[in-house]
Amino acid sequence: MATTTWGWLVLAFPLLGTLSVAAGYRRLPGRSAGWIGTASVLLAFIASIGALLSLQGHVPAHRELVSSLWNYASTVGIDAQMSILVDPLSVFMILVVSGVSTLIHLYSISYLQDDRGYARFFSYLNFFVFAMLLLVLAGNFLVLIIGWAFVGAASYLLISFWYRRTTATRAGLKAFVINVVGDVGLVLGTYFIFKHTGTLDLLRTFHSAGAPVAFGAHHNHGDLVAGCVLLLVGAFAKSAQIPLHAWLPDAMEGPTPVSALIHAATMVTAGVYLIARMHVLFELAPAAQDVGAVVGAATLLIAGTIGLAQTDVKRIIAYSTMSQIGYMIMGVSVGAYAAGLFHLMTHAFFKALLFMAAGSLIAAMAGEQSLDRMGGFRRALPFTYGSFLIGGLALSGIPPFSGFFSKDEILLVTGERGGWHWALYVIGYMGAALTAIYTFRLIFRAFHGEPVPAARELEAGTPHHGAPSNPMTGEPEDTDVGFPGPTHTIAERALTMRVAMGALSVGAIGAGLIQIPKVDFLVTDFLRPSFADTSLYEPHTRNGLLVLGLVLGAALGLAGIALAYRLWVVRPGSAAAIGARLRPLWDLFVHKWYFDELTDALIVKPALRAGSFAQSTFERLFVDETLIGGTTALVRAGSAAVRAAQTGFVRYYAALLLVGVSGVGLYFLLQS
Amino acid sequence: MTIAWYLAVSAIVFTLGAVGVITRRNPLVVLLCLELMLNGANLALVAFSRMWGNGDGQILAVIVMTVAACEVCIGLGMIVAIYRSRLPIDVDELRELQG
């Protein structure tokens, strides 16, 4: 079978899954909707493996294959086709996306088993996977934009999945609005690039951008920089980078598997993929690359400090996602393409694992998410604890877990760039220490210490059941459709959840082994054909820097864990004391660096005020009174004048008629 | 005899009719005056027809007479209907059709 046929199959299975589950949502008995959804994504994963094997059958120079189903429009200057591009980069992405998504579907089968929106959930989830696969397989800008927008819509649907929860629908709106900002950036960026290259096709764009006719022989052509910065706006919105990050923590209102799927493993990596895919353009516009690198570094540090101070379990992990995506964005922006994508893969494993474990923990608390009410779950949830520990160690970059190799490789390449990139290097390692601290703060506070009542109940064999309520506001809820279901499922009691978490644990532990510096370069070698045209790709590592990085990474990770252990296990309460002493800094972290307040003051409030001004002044005075009122007054005055002539006197009409006819007659007489 | 005499008579008859239509208030008289106006026109038509020596004008005059007969039928019918509903037989009083 042709390589691109596998690509089309990868797209077809999730689409079929979402359609069949959606069409049969009333008739599908029990958990069959979940199994159908899982099977369709599993088939997509198998097709991805087929694409991988088939792609490896080509010689490296011919591993960029395009296939087009039909033309959208083929007019002067536009070649819009429904085409996919199957090359090592997109195959790498579809493998990660479909693989991790399969496990998350598997987890959801049990996790949401009592939710009244079960079939709807899987239909959305499959649609999301389809959208993401379409995004990464897109062969031209048009399909890329379609996939990009589909992903935003799917995330809106899934965040607002519990649609009777006001906080959830608000979070969905927020995510959608911020994503649309990104969509606009992407579309405008495409326009700036299209203007010069004259083609929407990705490969042809890269080809003609490299030729001097399109953007001149110099780097940093104005339109190209504008286009790339606008593409970055799209990437920042999708990947939750500052200042377009505010939606990601709020998106934790969705069900936990959604957080694992779209806000850890797949959707937020779209920005990283975009920069890696457009690397030809970005290398011609180093200014845009620098913007990406600086924003990535700022995000990884700021998100890390916020993660330190939050108490909501899922939000801590969400901020750690932001921080890790910051590493990836920084990586692909400084030319560490293989390292950034490698980190994308390992992060997908351990972050999905962490979210799944968090889901199990939240289920044990019957929906409660606050860290302040958790503690001592170590014995009650041994499997969840183990998964959390594996995910946490991988996230903190402790050797030999996967995060260790991938994070250090990004920072290694950053350091090799030299110059001001050393600042990024230092920030990266500061972020690494922060990561270890906040991750293990979460683990120590939730699993160590004195068991809370819910943990004791679970140890006694009766899972905790609280009255259903909104974990953010505490509002009471029922368990009908639109709210979470009546029972909560922990991993210890559901086989599919354990299987999914087990498989991800293997990935989180072992995935790093496929790319060990100086030993093997599986990811680098596999992706090489996609990056054949860049000089930054080949590693030329200085041994000293390499050893320094590895030692520093491991040491900072371990030191962070030790510090967390001291602060939250040995002397609980000392963290609060430190926080009290550094009150302004702590407040800054707790209030998320006041980004929400800033957005509120700079954008939301002025928009509201402009809206109310438009309503009270523009609409009432100009539209209502001048336009509408003026027109009616004119018509009324005109009709009053005409009406006055209609007296009803027949003789008067006759006289007028006579006078008129005589007048016309006289006129013509005089004319002739 | 020149055509001017015929036209003069025609004009006088027409004007008489027009003045009657405008000044009289009894719808019956108004109808009569309308007939006068039409026949003034007919006279002119027949005169012109004689002058040019072809029958078109006379045919038109016959058509005008037919139309006039129809008009009188409707007009008299309306007057009878007005009388039956005990309304004043006066065109100035019948002015409900104002704007």
HADDOCK unambig.tbl for C-alpha pairs under 7 A between the chains (distance, minus, plus):
assign (segid A and resid 643 and name CA) (segid B and resid 99 and name CA) 4.86 0.50 0.50
assign (segid A and resid 644 and name CA) (segid B and resid 99 and name CA) 6.89 0.50 0.50
assign (segid A and resid 646 and name CA) (segid B and resid 98 and name CA) 4.98 0.50 0.50
assign (segid A and resid 646 and name CA) (segid B and resid 99 and name CA) 4.99 0.50 0.50
assign (segid A and resid 647 and name CA) (segid B and resid 98 and name CA) 4.75 0.50 0.50
assign (segid A and resid 647 and name CA) (segid B and resid 99 and name CA) 6.69 0.50 0.50
assign (segid A and resid 648 and name CA) (segid B and resid 95 and name CA) 4.37 0.50 0.50
assign (segid A and resid 648 and name CA) (segid B and resid 96 and name CA) 6.28 0.50 0.50
assign (segid A and resid 648 and name CA) (segid B and resid 97 and name CA) 5.00 0.50 0.50
assign (segid A and resid 648 and name CA) (segid B and resid 98 and name CA) 4.12 0.50 0.50
assign (segid A and resid 649 and name CA) (segid B and resid 92 and name CA) 5.75 0.50 0.50
assign (segid A and resid 649 and name CA) (segid B and resid 95 and name CA) 5.79 0.50 0.50
assign (segid A and resid 650 and name CA) (segid B and resid 91 and name CA) 6.47 0.50 0.50
assign (segid A and resid 651 and name CA) (segid B and resid 21 and name CA) 6.89 0.50 0.50
assign (segid A and resid 651 and name CA) (segid B and resid 22 and name CA) 5.03 0.50 0.50
assign (segid A and resid 654 and name CA) (segid B and resid 22 and name CA) 6.49 0.50 0.50
assign (segid A and resid 655 and name CA) (segid B and resid 22 and name CA) 6.09 0.50 0.50
